[in-house]
Amino acid sequence: ASCHSLTEGEEMLRMISLKISENVMKNELCARHSTATFALLLKYTDEERMKKRVSHIIAQLEGINPDHRFSYHAGIAIVDVSKIEDALKAAKAALDTQLGG
């Protein structure tokens, strides 16, 4: 087993954030929620296409550092929102689902 510095961990999180941001469109949102948890608000028109999109993002994340194997998980809440408050509640619900909260 190898140890990594805080600086290396922060650099990895920066690369993850950059890769996620590359996959978020102008009218969508990505935010770092906690140490290694990110929340995404993504628009969709078809549930199957959204699942494929999230899977594609995860595949890209898994390829960031070929020297280390990282595991990524996604909690998804699909909602019809017309107000930002509803969107934020939906994001929290998705995070709670993934984090077991």
Buried (B, 14 or more C-beta within 10 A) or exposed (E): EEEEEEEEEEEBBEEBBEBBEEBBEEEEBBEBBEEEEBBBBBEBEEEEEBBEBBEEBBEBBEEBBEEEEEEBEBBBBEEEBEEEEEBBBBBBBBBEEBEEE
